[in-house]
Amino acid sequence: MKVFKIVFVILIMFIVGCKSMKNISSSGELNTKLSSKQIIREHSKQEAKFKTLQSRVKVEYIHGNKSQAHTISLRIEKDKMIWISSFLNVIRVKITPEKVGYYNKLDNTYFEGDFSLISDLLGIELDFNKAQNLLLGEALFNLDNKLYDADIHETSYLLQPKNQSALLEIFFLLNPTHFKMDSQQLAQPLKRRMLQIDYENYQEIEKQILPKHIKIIALENEEETIINMEFKSIYLNRDLRFPFRIPSGFDKIVIR
C-alpha cells in the first residue's frame, strides 16, 4: 500500500436519533465588505465546544471502478483523542496529539508512529489538530488575518495566503450563513497531489454546528480517491471509553 494511501485511510476513517438535531441552511447572503479579519473572527466564534462526541458515520470509499461502504463508530475527546472502530471491531484507529495507532484484523497488521514521520513523507505538516478540524468543519491551518487575503468565490467567502507557496497551495471557502467551512483545498502541484474537502451540509446539535455530509477528493498523479462521510447520529458530552490494544502476533506496517 502506498504511503499516501495508508495515511489517507488513517485520517479519513476518523475521520439520527438525536432529538436536538436539525439541518442548517447554507444560503446566506454574502457581504462583499467583510475583511479577512472579520471573516476569520466569525469562523473562530463557531469553533466546536464539547467534551466528547460520539457518532455513527457511513463511509463510502471510491477508487477507480471499485467502491465500498461501511458504517463506523467515531468517538472524540476534544483536543485529546480520536477513536474509530469498524463493524465487529475489525479495524481500529486511535489518534492522540502524540501518535497514531491502527490495526486491521483482516490482514493481521498494525501501525504505530508519530506525526513527524508521516509529515516528512508527505511533505505537509500533519498533526492531531488538523485531523480533528477536518472532522469538525474547521480550518486545517491556523488562520491569521495578517497572512490571508479575502475574496468571494461563487457562494462562499474565499481565504487564501497573501503569499501562496508553489510547494503547497491553500484555499479556504467559508459559508456566509455560519462561517464554517464549505471547502478546504490543498494542492502540491510539483508532486501532482491535491486534497479537497467539501462540506455539503451541516446540522445543529445542542447549539453546536457540525458537519452532516463531508466529501473528500484526493488526487495523486492520475489516481482519484473519493470518500463520502455521512454522520448519521451525533451525541455530545457522554461518558465514553476508548479501548485500543494491538493483538499479539500482528505484523507492523513499516513506512519507508
Backbone as CSV, one residue per row, in Angstrom:
resi,resn,N_x,N_y,N_z,CA_x,CA_y,CA_z,C_x,C_y,C_z
1,MET,0.848,-1.203,0.000,0.000,0.000,0.000,0.880,1.249,0.000
2,LYS,0.570,2.225,-0.838,1.370,3.437,-0.903,1.250,4.225,0.393
3,VAL,2.305,4.955,0.687,2.321,5.753,1.912,1.140,6.711,1.956
4,PHE,0.890,7.381,0.858,-0.185,8.373,0.837,-1.520,7.730,1.164
5,LYS,-1.723,6.514,0.660,-2.999,5.832,0.899,-3.103,5.358,2.342
6,ILE,-1.988,4.895,2.915,-2.004,4.479,4.318,-2.433,5.649,5.201
7,VAL,-1.789,6.783,4.995,-2.105,7.961,5.803,-3.533,8.410,5.553
8,PHE,-3.941,8.363,4.304,-5.278,8.834,3.962,-6.335,7.985,4.635
9,VAL,-6.149,6.664,4.622,-7.106,5.775,5.285,-7.157,6.082,6.774
10,ILE,-5.996,6.262,7.409,-5.963,6.538,8.842,-6.693,7.838,9.154
11,LEU,-6.468,8.856,8.338,-7.090,10.154,8.609,-8.591,10.132,8.355
12,ILE,-8.983,9.519,7.275,-10.372,9.628,6.879,-11.286,8.675,7.628
13,MET,-10.747,7.530,8.074,-11.586,6.633,8.863,-12.039,7.324,10.126
14,PHE,-11.230,8.282,10.467,-11.640,9.022,11.608,-12.188,10.323,11.127
15,ILE,-11.563,9.626,10.322,-12.323,10.613,10.014,-12.978,9.578,9.624
16,VAL,-29.092,9.607,14.192,-30.186,10.404,13.933,-31.040,10.217,15.115
17,GLY,-31.305,9.911,15.619,-31.762,9.651,16.964,-31.467,10.748,17.955
18,CYS,-30.983,11.855,17.499,-30.625,12.919,18.438,-31.729,13.966,18.398
19,LYS,-32.385,14.181,19.468,-33.602,14.989,19.470,-33.335,16.437,19.078
20,SER,-32.129,16.951,19.391,-31.868,18.363,19.131,-31.275,18.602,17.754
21,MET,-31.185,17.565,16.912,-30.560,17.707,15.608,-31.479,18.439,14.646
22,LYS,-30.915,19.379,13.884,-31.659,19.999,12.797,-30.675,20.465,11.738
23,ASN,-31.124,20.420,10.474,-30.266,20.828,9.384,-30.072,22.340,9.409
24,ILE,-28.906,22.774,8.920,-28.575,24.190,8.899,-28.638,24.706,7.472
25,SER,-29.347,25.799,7.263,-29.400,26.417,5.948,-28.035,26.978,5.581
26,SER,-27.680,26.869,4.308,-26.389,27.384,3.859,-26.557,28.398,2.733
27,SER,-27.686,29.087,2.749,-27.996,30.021,1.662,-27.894,31.467,2.120
28,GLY,-26.912,31.761,2.963,-26.759,33.118,3.475,-26.293,34.084,2.416
29,GLU,-26.512,35.368,2.677,-26.138,36.408,1.727,-24.712,36.858,1.981
30,LEU,-23.928,36.974,0.914,-22.535,37.390,1.019,-22.432,38.894,1.225
31,ASN,-21.535,39.293,2.084,-21.250,40.702,2.334,-19.889,41.021,1.736
32,THR,-19.874,41.730,0.631,-18.630,41.999,-0.094,-17.680,42.914,0.672
33,LYS,-18.160,43.516,1.754,-17.325,44.457,2.508,-16.561,43.786,3.658
34,LEU,-16.834,42.526,3.921,-16.154,41.862,5.027,-14.668,41.682,4.721
35,SER,-13.842,42.011,5.699,-12.396,41.839,5.562,-11.993,40.432,5.989
36,SER,-10.756,40.049,5.707,-10.260,38.745,6.154,-10.308,38.654,7.677
37,LYS,-10.015,39.764,8.355,-10.050,39.780,9.814,-11.447,39.459,10.329
38,GLN,-12.469,40.044,9.734,-13.843,39.811,10.168,-14.292,38.382,9.867
39,ILE,-13.923,37.869,8.700,-14.301,36.510,8.325,-13.653,35.503,9.266
40,ILE,-12.375,35.690,9.548,-11.651,34.775,10.436,-12.212,34.844,11.854
41,ARG,-12.567,36.043,12.306,-13.142,36.180,13.641,-14.471,35.433,13.732
42,GLU,-15.312,35.535,12.709,-16.593,34.831,12.714,-16.384,33.314,12.671
43,HIS,-15.393,32.877,11.911,-15.087,31.443,11.870,-14.639,30.945,13.243
44,SER,-13.819,31.726,13.924,-13.325,31.335,15.248,-14.461,31.221,16.256
45,LYS,-15.479,32.071,16.125,-16.617,32.029,17.044,-17.370,30.700,16.940
46,GLN,-17.285,30.054,15.784,-18.036,28.817,15.561,-17.244,27.572,15.937
47,GLU,-16.081,27.735,16.550,-15.308,26.568,16.964,-16.155,25.672,17.863
48,ALA,-16.162,24.376,17.546,-16.980,23.431,18.308,-16.511,23.362,19.761
49,LYS,-17.481,23.371,20.666,-17.188,23.340,22.101,-17.929,22.152,22.719
50,PHE,-17.194,21.123,23.050,-17.761,19.950,23.703,-16.626,19.202,24.378
51,LYS,-17.004,18.304,25.287,-16.007,17.459,25.940,-15.798,16.177,25.155
52,THR,-16.899,15.510,24.798,-16.812,14.292,23.988,-17.864,14.329,22.889
53,LEU,-17.576,13.603,21.826,-18.516,13.445,20.706,-18.545,11.972,20.327
54,GLN,-19.749,11.475,20.078,-19.936,10.096,19.644,-20.844,10.093,18.421
55,SER,-20.453,9.331,17.386,-21.254,9.333,16.167,-21.125,8.013,15.428
56,ARG,-22.192,7.649,14.704,-22.113,6.609,13.685,-21.927,7.319,12.352
57,VAL,-20.961,6.873,11.590,-20.645,7.544,10.333,-20.655,6.527,9.197
58,LYS,-21.468,6.783,8.190,-21.446,5.958,6.993,-20.343,6.471,6.084
59,VAL,-19.405,5.589,5.747,-18.262,5.971,4.930,-18.306,5.197,3.617
60,GLU,-18.308,5.937,2.521,-18.248,5.325,1.191,-16.896,5.642,0.576
61,TYR,-16.192,4.602,0.157,-14.847,4.741,-0.402,-14.902,4.372,-1.875
62,ILE,-14.462,5.288,-2.750,-14.499,5.060,-4.200,-13.104,5.282,-4.758
63,HIS,-12.587,4.258,-5.421,-11.279,4.372,-6.067,-11.360,3.676,-7.417
64,GLY,-11.284,4.472,-8.496,-11.455,3.906,-9.826,-12.838,3.314,-9.977
65,ASN,-12.911,2.060,-10.387,-14.193,1.384,-10.576,-14.640,0.625,-9.330
66,LYS,-13.858,0.726,-8.262,-14.163,-0.010,-7.046,-14.760,0.908,-5.995
67,SER,-15.719,0.388,-5.248,-16.315,1.177,-4.174,-16.687,0.261,-3.012
68,GLN,-16.638,0.807,-1.825,-17.027,0.093,-0.619,-17.806,1.061,0.264
69,ALA,-18.706,0.535,1.069,-19.454,1.356,2.016,-19.490,0.645,3.361
70,HIS,-19.169,1.355,4.414,-19.163,0.800,5.762,-19.694,1.848,6.731
71,THR,-20.199,1.380,7.847,-20.574,2.286,8.923,-19.597,2.086,10.073
72,ILE,-19.002,3.181,10.524,-18.005,3.111,11.580,-18.509,3.854,12.817
73,SER,-17.892,3.552,13.931,-18.159,4.262,15.174,-17.023,5.258,15.399
74,LEU,-17.373,6.500,15.596,-16.397,7.567,15.814,-16.595,8.161,17.207
75,ARG,-15.498,8.289,17.944,-15.538,8.957,19.244,-14.399,9.966,19.311
76,ILE,-14.707,11.124,19.852,-13.698,12.171,20.005,-13.725,12.680,21.437
77,GLU,-12.572,12.740,22.056,-12.398,13.505,23.284,-11.683,14.773,22.856
78,LYS,-12.367,15.884,22.927,-11.899,17.127,22.305,-10.461,17.449,22.694
79,ASP,-9.650,17.661,21.658,-8.247,18.053,21.782,-7.356,16.973,22.386
80,LYS,-7.914,15.766,22.617,-7.114,14.719,23.259,-7.054,13.417,22.465
81,MET,-8.169,13.039,21.839,-8.186,11.720,21.223,-9.263,11.611,20.151
82,ILE,-8.933,10.896,19.070,-9.889,10.491,18.045,-9.823,8.974,17.954
83,TRP,-10.976,8.314,18.047,-11.040,6.850,18.088,-12.061,6.382,17.069
84,ILE,-11.682,5.378,16.269,-12.585,4.830,15.269,-12.593,3.323,15.366
85,SER,-13.771,2.745,15.215,-13.892,1.292,15.189,-14.868,0.907,14.091
86,SER,-14.471,-0.059,13.261,-15.341,-0.538,12.195,-16.267,-1.629,12.724
87,PHE,-17.101,-2.148,11.842,-18.052,-3.206,12.206,-17.309,-4.400,12.801
88,LEU,-17.799,-4.898,13.928,-17.209,-6.036,14.638,-15.772,-5.780,15.079
89,ASN,-15.413,-4.507,15.194,-14.077,-4.124,15.684,-12.943,-4.684,14.823
90,VAL,-13.209,-4.893,13.535,-12.181,-5.459,12.649,-11.016,-4.487,12.482
91,ILE,-11.328,-3.206,12.336,-10.302,-2.167,12.194,-10.515,-1.131,13.284
92,ARG,-9.420,-0.734,13.920,-9.485,0.331,14.921,-8.364,1.331,14.693
93,VAL,-8.691,2.579,14.972,-7.719,3.658,14.872,-7.798,4.486,16.145
94,LYS,-6.647,4.847,16.673,-6.587,5.722,17.838,-5.536,6.794,17.567
95,ILE,-5.975,8.046,17.620,-5.089,9.163,17.312,-5.063,10.113,18.499
96,THR,-3.886,10.437,18.952,-3.689,11.418,20.014,-2.742,12.494,19.481
97,PRO,-2.554,13.583,20.213,-1.588,14.589,19.744,-0.171,14.045,19.605
98,GLU,0.134,12.937,20.265,1.498,12.398,20.235,1.701,11.325,19.169
99,LYS,0.674,10.488,18.878,0.910,9.352,17.993,-0.360,8.883,17.302
100,VAL,-0.127,8.042,16.295,-1.195,7.420,15.530,-1.073,5.915,15.698
101,GLY,-2.170,5.246,16.053,-2.191,3.797,16.157,-3.318,3.231,15.306
102,TYR,-3.066,2.059,14.704,-4.044,1.477,13.782,-3.807,-0.025,13.717
103,TYR,-4.887,-0.821,13.712,-4.699,-2.241,13.424,-5.877,-2.780,12.621
104,ASN,-5.575,-3.844,11.853,-6.547,-4.427,10.933,-6.550,-5.938,11.124
105,LYS,-7.659,-6.470,11.613,-7.764,-7.908,11.861,-7.936,-8.719,10.571
106,LEU,-8.248,-8.032,9.465,-8.412,-8.753,8.202,-7.085,-9.284,7.678
107,ASP,-6.003,-8.512,7.879,-4.696,-8.972,7.403,-3.653,-9.040,8.517
108,ASN,-4.117,-8.907,9.775,-3.229,-9.027,10.939,-2.038,-8.062,10.876
109,THR,-2.330,-6.801,10.549,-1.281,-5.785,10.500,-1.625,-4.635,11.431
110,TYR,-0.604,-3.866,11.793,-0.817,-2.682,12.618,0.221,-1.626,12.284
111,PHE,-0.080,-0.401,12.692,0.852,0.707,12.521,0.860,1.531,13.794
112,GLU,2.042,1.933,14.209,2.194,2.870,15.309,3.313,3.833,14.966
113,GLY,3.066,5.108,15.138,4.098,6.098,14.844,3.621,7.485,15.189
114,ASP,4.533,8.443,15.106,4.145,9.823,15.384,3.901,10.568,14.076
115,PHE,3.449,11.790,14.199,3.093,12.563,13.024,4.311,13.055,12.246
116,SER,5.466,13.148,12.883,6.639,13.695,12.199,7.056,12.807,11.031
117,LEU,6.995,11.478,11.222,7.354,10.563,10.146,6.405,10.736,8.962
118,ILE,5.114,10.779,9.245,4.128,10.927,8.177,4.269,12.286,7.504
119,SER,4.513,13.342,8.283,4.672,14.684,7.724,5.861,14.747,6.783
120,ASP,6.983,14.136,7.191,8.178,14.140,6.350,7.924,13.433,5.024
121,LEU,7.207,12.330,5.077,6.952,11.563,3.873,5.993,12.276,2.926
122,LEU,5.002,12.965,3.495,4.003,13.654,2.668,4.460,15.029,2.210
123,GLY,5.391,15.618,2.954,5.797,16.983,2.637,4.806,18.015,3.125
124,ILE,3.858,17.607,3.965,2.864,18.502,4.556,2.866,18.279,6.056
125,GLU,2.945,19.363,6.808,2.916,19.219,8.263,1.552,18.697,8.692
126,LEU,1.570,17.584,9.371,0.334,16.927,9.773,0.330,16.785,11.280
127,ASP,-0.816,16.981,11.910,-0.892,16.811,13.356,-2.321,16.495,13.774
128,PHE,-2.493,16.279,15.065,-3.793,15.905,15.606,-4.842,16.979,15.328
129,ASN,-4.479,18.240,15.510,-5.453,19.315,15.343,-6.016,19.359,13.930
130,LYS,-5.179,19.096,12.933,-5.670,19.102,11.557,-6.687,17.988,11.342
131,ALA,-6.403,16.811,11.906,-7.343,15.699,11.782,-8.667,16.042,12.454
132,GLN,-8.605,16.609,13.639,-9.812,16.980,14.371,-10.585,18.077,13.642
133,ASN,-9.875,19.084,13.156,-10.535,20.183,12.454,-11.212,19.710,11.178
134,LEU,-10.593,18.755,10.491,-11.205,18.203,9.284,-12.598,17.662,9.592
135,LEU,-12.729,16.943,10.688,-13.997,16.330,11.056,-15.029,17.331,11.543
136,LEU,-14.585,18.483,12.020,-15.492,19.459,12.631,-15.821,20.634,11.716
137,GLY,-15.299,20.639,10.493,-15.589,21.724,9.564,-14.840,22.994,9.870
138,GLU,-13.654,22.842,10.456,-12.838,23.996,10.836,-11.529,23.995,10.065
139,ALA,-10.896,25.157,9.956,-9.711,25.320,9.119,-8.589,24.386,9.548
140,LEU,-8.001,23.704,8.569,-6.896,22.800,8.860,-5.684,23.550,9.400
141,PHE,-5.472,24.755,8.907,-4.335,25.565,9.326,-4.811,26.742,10.160
142,ASN,-3.955,27.191,11.048,-4.277,28.347,11.876,-4.477,29.574,10.995
143,LEU,-5.589,30.258,11.163,-5.898,31.421,10.340,-5.435,32.706,11.035
144,ASP,-4.577,33.418,10.365,-4.076,34.707,10.842,-4.429,35.736,9.790
145,ASN,-5.260,36.723,10.155,-5.752,37.666,9.150,-4.641,38.466,8.485
146,LYS,-3.477,38.546,9.120,-2.353,39.276,8.524,-1.728,38.494,7.376
147,LEU,-2.017,37.209,7.316,-1.389,36.354,6.312,-2.334,35.965,5.177
148,TYR,-3.635,36.298,5.307,-4.630,35.856,4.331,-5.347,37.030,3.682
149,ASP,-5.633,36.874,2.394,-6.476,37.804,1.666,-7.879,37.235,1.581
150,ALA,-8.866,38.123,1.538,-10.266,37.702,1.444,-10.847,38.086,0.094
151,ASP,-11.705,37.227,-0.423,-12.393,37.477,-1.683,-13.697,36.695,-1.641
152,ILE,-14.430,36.709,-2.740,-15.668,35.934,-2.856,-15.525,34.989,-4.039
153,HIS,-15.896,33.739,-3.814,-15.894,32.749,-4.885,-17.267,32.088,-4.923
154,GLU,-18.010,32.374,-5.975,-19.369,31.859,-6.142,-20.213,32.189,-4.905
155,THR,-20.587,31.211,-4.084,-21.475,31.479,-2.947,-20.738,31.433,-1.608
156,SER,-19.406,31.520,-1.632,-18.614,31.404,-0.403,-17.622,32.549,-0.279
157,TYR,-17.185,32.789,0.956,-16.035,33.662,1.180,-14.774,32.850,0.918
158,LEU,-13.818,33.458,0.245,-12.566,32.779,-0.076,-11.422,33.412,0.707
159,LEU,-10.667,32.581,1.411,-9.434,32.999,2.069,-8.275,32.231,1.445
160,GLN,-7.216,32.959,1.109,-6.013,32.326,0.610,-4.796,33.116,1.082
161,PRO,-3.651,32.447,1.249,-2.468,33.153,1.737,-2.086,34.315,0.832
162,LYS,-1.636,35.410,1.434,-1.164,36.554,0.656,0.002,36.141,-0.240
163,ASN,0.856,35.273,0.293,1.983,34.757,-0.477,1.814,33.249,-0.640
164,GLN,1.109,32.872,-1.693,0.821,31.465,-1.936,2.110,30.728,-2.318
165,SER,2.347,29.592,-1.694,3.560,28.819,-1.940,3.406,27.950,-3.176
166,ALA,4.492,27.842,-3.949,4.472,26.958,-5.114,4.493,25.492,-4.695
167,LEU,4.967,25.233,-3.459,5.045,23.860,-2.967,3.724,23.391,-2.387
168,LEU,2.961,24.319,-1.796,1.672,23.967,-1.192,0.707,25.128,-1.342
169,GLU,-0.293,24.944,-2.179,-1.323,25.962,-2.379,-2.506,25.655,-1.464
170,ILE,-3.044,26.704,-0.829,-4.108,26.541,0.165,-5.271,27.466,-0.171
171,PHE,-6.480,26.922,-0.129,-7.694,27.722,-0.340,-8.740,27.304,0.685
172,PHE,-9.349,28.293,1.341,-10.439,28.036,2.277,-11.690,28.740,1.762
173,LEU,-12.794,28.006,1.658,-14.083,28.576,1.274,-15.013,28.477,2.474
174,LEU,-15.537,29.617,2.935,-16.345,29.655,4.146,-17.787,30.011,3.836
175,ASN,-18.681,29.410,4.591,-20.110,29.607,4.381,-20.563,30.954,4.945
176,PRO,-21.335,31.742,4.185,-21.764,33.057,4.662,-22.847,33.016,5.743
177,THR,-23.483,31.851,5.949,-24.513,31.753,6.978,-23.914,31.525,8.358
178,HIS,-23.022,30.541,8.464,-22.498,30.171,9.784,-20.972,30.222,9.869
179,PHE,-20.299,30.545,8.756,-18.845,30.749,8.725,-18.031,29.498,9.052
180,LYS,-18.660,28.331,8.966,-17.887,27.091,8.961,-17.399,26.873,7.518
181,MET,-16.580,25.849,7.319,-16.004,25.624,6.009,-17.028,25.057,5.014
182,ASP,-17.030,25.618,3.804,-17.714,24.988,2.675,-16.760,24.024,1.981
183,SER,-15.480,24.411,1.935,-14.491,23.574,1.286,-13.096,23.978,1.744
184,GLN,-12.203,22.984,1.827,-10.789,23.237,2.091,-10.005,22.519,0.998
185,GLN,-9.060,23.242,0.389,-8.358,22.677,-0.758,-6.859,22.885,-0.610
186,LEU,-6.133,21.776,-0.681,-4.676,21.796,-0.598,-4.123,21.163,-1.866
187,ALA,-3.105,21.781,-2.446,-2.513,21.239,-3.670,-0.996,21.300,-3.584
188,GLN,-0.370,20.229,-4.064,1.085,20.170,-4.232,1.350,19.979,-5.726
189,PRO,1.361,21.061,-6.494,1.466,20.940,-7.958,2.694,20.173,-8.423
190,LEU,3.828,20.394,-7.773,5.058,19.739,-8.213,5.003,18.226,-8.013
191,LYS,4.233,17.793,-7.010,4.098,16.363,-6.751,2.793,15.796,-7.316
192,ARG,2.027,16.669,-7.980,0.778,16.271,-8.619,-0.180,15.632,-7.616
193,ARG,-0.323,16.312,-6.478,-1.240,15.875,-5.433,-2.246,16.974,-5.134
194,MET,-3.456,16.573,-4.813,-4.491,17.530,-4.425,-5.421,16.866,-3.428
195,LEU,-5.797,17.613,-2.403,-6.776,17.151,-1.423,-7.860,18.208,-1.302
196,GLN,-9.095,17.823,-1.576,-10.232,18.735,-1.483,-11.257,18.154,-0.523
197,ILE,-11.637,18.955,0.466,-12.601,18.522,1.482,-13.827,19.420,1.371
198,ASP,-14.921,18.870,0.905,-16.160,19.628,0.723,-17.154,19.272,1.822
199,TYR,-17.713,20.295,2.441,-18.725,20.117,3.488,-20.082,20.425,2.860
200,GLU,-20.807,19.366,2.508,-22.002,19.544,1.694,-23.188,20.070,2.488
201,ASN,-23.276,19.741,3.760,-24.250,20.395,4.635,-23.890,20.155,6.093
202,TYR,-24.544,20.933,6.955,-24.276,20.913,8.398,-25.562,20.640,9.157
203,GLN,-25.398,20.348,10.454,-26.539,20.141,11.346,-26.222,20.798,12.694
204,GLU,-27.264,21.153,13.403,-27.088,21.752,14.729,-27.385,20.705,15.796
205,ILE,-26.407,20.460,16.655,-26.538,19.511,17.751,-26.227,20.253,19.048
206,GLU,-27.218,20.402,19.892,-27.028,21.067,21.185,-26.289,22.403,21.027
207,LYS,-26.773,23.194,20.070,-26.266,24.541,19.791,-24.870,24.544,19.160
208,GLN,-24.389,23.365,18.751,-23.119,23.285,18.044,-23.389,22.989,16.567
209,ILE,-22.704,23.700,15.684,-22.861,23.467,14.251,-21.768,22.499,13.805
210,LEU,-22.206,21.320,13.331,-21.278,20.241,12.997,-21.606,19.682,11.612
211,PRO,-20.609,19.155,10.911,-20.866,18.612,9.571,-21.855,17.454,9.595
212,LYS,-22.641,17.376,8.537,-23.529,16.227,8.340,-23.030,15.358,7.185
213,HIS,-22.574,15.993,6.113,-22.000,15.269,4.974,-20.664,15.907,4.606
214,ILE,-19.635,15.077,4.488,-18.320,15.526,4.045,-17.919,14.685,2.839
215,LYS,-17.433,15.361,1.800,-16.921,14.665,0.621,-15.449,15.014,0.475
216,ILE,-14.611,13.991,0.405,-13.169,14.195,0.314,-12.683,13.624,-1.010
217,ILE,-11.953,14.438,-1.748,-11.403,14.021,-3.037,-9.884,14.131,-2.951
218,ALA,-9.212,13.036,-3.202,-7.743,13.029,-3.183,-7.238,12.602,-4.553
219,LEU,-6.340,13.416,-5.114,-5.719,13.100,-6.394,-4.229,12.922,-6.181
220,GLU,-3.685,11.845,-6.732,-2.244,11.637,-6.733,-1.875,11.131,-8.109
221,ASN,-1.127,11.959,-8.864,-0.887,11.691,-10.272,-2.232,11.582,-10.980
222,GLU,-2.528,10.467,-11.590,-3.804,10.317,-12.301,-4.837,9.539,-11.491
223,GLU,-4.489,9.166,-10.267,-5.385,8.347,-9.454,-6.269,9.228,-8.570
224,GLU,-7.558,8.954,-8.589,-8.525,9.714,-7.792,-9.193,8.797,-6.771
225,THR,-9.239,9.281,-5.543,-9.957,8.585,-4.473,-11.010,9.530,-3.915
226,ILE,-12.225,9.035,-3.756,-13.315,9.839,-3.192,-13.825,9.138,-1.939
227,ILE,-13.999,9.898,-0.891,-14.577,9.362,0.340,-15.746,10.251,0.762
228,ASN,-16.910,9.650,0.873,-18.095,10.351,1.355,-18.370,9.928,2.793
229,MET,-18.605,10.895,3.652,-18.887,10.619,5.059,-20.242,11.227,5.421
230,GLU,-21.123,10.399,5.947,-22.440,10.858,6.408,-22.554,10.571,7.904
231,PHE,-22.692,11.621,8.686,-22.809,11.486,10.137,-24.271,11.214,10.468
232,LYS,-24.572,9.957,10.777,-25.958,9.535,10.924,-26.496,9.731,12.335
233,SER,-25.636,9.911,13.295,-26.070,10.247,14.647,-24.908,10.909,15.360
234,ILE,-25.220,11.878,16.175,-24.178,12.559,16.951,-24.715,12.808,18.351
235,TYR,-23.916,12.438,19.340,-24.247,12.709,20.738,-23.049,13.400,21.381
236,LEU,-23.325,14.405,22.169,-22.259,15.177,22.797,-22.222,14.957,24.307
237,ASN,-21.002,15.001,24.826,-20.735,15.064,26.276,-21.247,13.857,27.059
238,ARG,-21.179,12.685,26.438,-21.425,11.443,27.157,-20.108,10.936,27.751
239,ASP,-20.214,10.079,28.748,-19.021,9.402,29.267,-18.669,8.271,28.302
240,LEU,-17.457,8.333,27.733,-17.065,7.377,26.703,-15.791,6.629,27.081
241,ARG,-15.666,5.422,26.538,-14.430,4.651,26.647,-13.751,4.650,25.289
242,PHE,-12.424,4.464,25.289,-11.644,4.471,24.066,-10.710,3.245,24.047
243,PRO,-11.265,2.036,24.045,-10.420,0.838,24.122,-9.558,0.664,22.874
244,PHE,-8.289,0.329,23.085,-7.388,0.109,21.955,-6.199,-0.730,22.426
245,ARG,-6.091,-1.932,21.919,-4.957,-2.802,22.227,-4.620,-3.629,20.998
246,ILE,-3.401,-3.484,20.515,-2.986,-4.207,19.319,-2.857,-5.699,19.663
247,PRO,-3.565,-6.569,18.952,-3.493,-8.013,19.250,-2.076,-8.555,19.058
248,SER,-1.720,-9.525,19.831,-0.397,-10.125,19.707,-0.284,-10.890,18.397
249,GLY,0.922,-10.931,17.858,1.166,-11.679,16.626,0.919,-10.888,15.362
250,PHE,0.482,-9.642,15.444,0.231,-8.845,14.250,1.567,-8.315,13.706
251,ASP,1.607,-8.103,12.372,2.815,-7.596,11.715,2.737,-6.073,11.594
252,LYS,3.829,-5.409,11.965,3.870,-3.965,11.918,4.065,-3.461,10.478
253,ILE,3.260,-2.475,10.091,3.439,-1.822,8.795,4.622,-0.872,8.915
254,VAL,5.609,-1.070,8.042,6.809,-0.220,8.058,6.743,0.734,6.875
255,ILE,6.758,2.033,7.164,6.739,3.038,6.113,8.173,3.454,5.817
256,ARG,8.599,3.267,4.589,9.985,3.598,4.207,10.029,4.882,3.413
